[in-house]
């Protein structure tokens, strides 16, 4: 399979450029999380969800904001969804190839 090269403009709050090169090899689903992380600052989805939740924790024991906890959980869910899609893609490839 031929290599496909197309730089993707990841903006990860860094001065260093990040280019992603996809080839015909098996792909990992992990780069999808970078896209989720990049979308959050503009969309404020995690912050909006956190504002909908009542925080019943003892304020003197809080280390992480509710927004941070929601963000962590959203990233965990996104990672699992990406992993499931990757596994399904592998299964389809096995069935297609015989």
Buried (B, 14 or more C-beta within 10 A) or exposed (E): EEEEEEEEEBEEEEEEEEEEEEEEEEEEBEBBBBEBBBEBEEEEBBBEBBEEEEEEEEEEEEEEEBBEBBBEEBBEEBBEEBBEEBEEEEEEEEEEEE
